Structure formats: structure tokens, C-alpha cells
Amino acid sequence: MAGLLFPLRYLSPADRAIVEGFYDRGMSANQLASLIGVHPGTVRRRTRQLLRHLRSPLFGFILAHRGQWTRQRRTVAEVHILQRHALRETARRGKLTLHIVRRETDAILAQFEMQGFEFEPKARRA
């Protein structure tokens, strides 16, 4: 867990609370579920998703390169990709247009792929 502590600050507060409760405070899925009002299976699934997200090559790529980017690109990377907010919410928070958010997202993913990584979009349920 020590390697995940630094990147936690880039998660949304709700996501960070789940990971910290589970790992730092040693709370069970049942305890966390009762606190946030969801089913324990939801907490377990969400925790697995968050850990996969924190360990993903894209997450690491953004942390390594965000200092070289413009404020716009850094905002889009942190809010949309790291914190996993929707495009419209990212635009609102960054005071950007939806077009700029899409353009910056595409630029980040293109840079990521140019480094030899392959972007795998999240699979949608049928």
C-alpha cells in the first residue's frame, strides 16, 4: 500500500475515502458499506476498480508527465482521467469548453500511445 499513498491525493474525495478506509483504517467492506450506504459487494468491486486504476500505466504516465503540460491539459488529465469525472464536469471545474476537454483528452491519449502503451477503454456492460 505504501506505493499507492502518493497517488491517492489525485483521486476524488469519495474514491480516496474508500481506499483509505479499506487499507489505512482496516475497515471491512461491510463497515464501509454501512457508512456510505451501499451493498458490501459494491465496496469490494469499487476497491478493485480503484486499485486497478491507481496501478494503470495511464495513471503513472500522467503523474510522470503532467508537470510538462499546460494548465489546461493538466486540469483535464487530473479531473477527467485521474479523478474520473465526466467530460462536462471536467469542463465546468476547469472553466473550459467541452471541445477543449475532448481535444486535451485526445492529446494525452495520443502521447500515451506514442510512448508505446496501448489505451484500453473501459468495457461497457451490455
N, C-alpha and C positions, 0 to 999 in steps of 0.2 A: 504494500500500500504506500510505502514511502515515496516511490517514484510517481505516484499519482497525486500527491499532495499539492505540488506546484500547479499543475493544470486545472485543479478543481476551481481555482478562482475565475476561470474562464467559462464555467458552466453557469446556467441560470440559477438563481437562488433556490428554486424548487428542486432542481436536479441535484444541486450541491447538498441540500439538506438530506436527500435520500442516501447519497453515497456516504456522507459524514455520519449519519445516524447508523447506518449498517456497519461501517468499518471502524470509524473512530469511537463511537459510543457503544458498539457491540449490541445494538438493538436487534431484535428478531424481526423477521418480516411481519409477524403478527402484531408486534408492538408498533412498528412504523405504520402499518395499515390502519390500525385503530386511531393513530394520531392524525393521519391525513385523510381518513375516511374512504379508503378503497379496500379492495379484496387483497389478502396477502399474496396471492398469485400475481397480482398486478405489480406489487412492490418487487417481487423476485424478478419478474420479466423486465421491469424498468431498470433495475440494478444491473442486470446482464447487458441490456442495451447501452446503458451509460458507460459501463466498463469497456465495452467493445468500441464505443465512440472515443473514449479517452485514449485508448491504445491504437486507434486507427492511424495509418500513415498520413492521411489528410490532416488530422488534428496536429500531429507532430510537425508536418510541413508548414502549417500556418503559424505555429508557435516559433518556428525557426526563421521564418521569412517576414513576419508582419512588421518588424522594425524597419524594413527597407521600403515599405509601401506608403502610398499617400494616405491621408486621413480617411478619405472615402473608402478605399479598398480595405484598410484595416478595420473600419467600422463594419463593413459588410462581412468581412471574414469573422470577426468576433461575434457579432449579433446573429447573423444568419447561419453561419456554418458551425461555429463553436457552441453558441448558446441554443442553436436550433430553433430560432424564431422564424415565423413565416416571412415571406418577401414583403408583404405590406407592413407588418410590424417593424421589420428592419428599416424600411423606408421612413416610417414615422419616427422611430427612435433616432435615426441618423439625419433626419431632416433632408432626405434625398428623394428623388423621384423613383418610381418603380422601375423605369427604364435603366437608371444608373445602377440600381441594386442588381438587376439582371446582368447588365454589362460587366460589372465588377465581379460578380459570381462566376461568369463565364471566363473572365481573365484569370481568376485564381485557379479554376479547374484546368485551364489550358497550361498554366505554369506548372501545376502539379503533374500533369501528364507529360510535359516536356522533360521533367526530371526522371522519367522512366516509370512512374507509378501509373496505375490504371484506376480511374474513378469508377466505383461501382455504386450506382444509385440505389437507394433503399428500395427493396422489393415491396410492391403494393399487394395488399390482400385482395383476393377476388371476392 
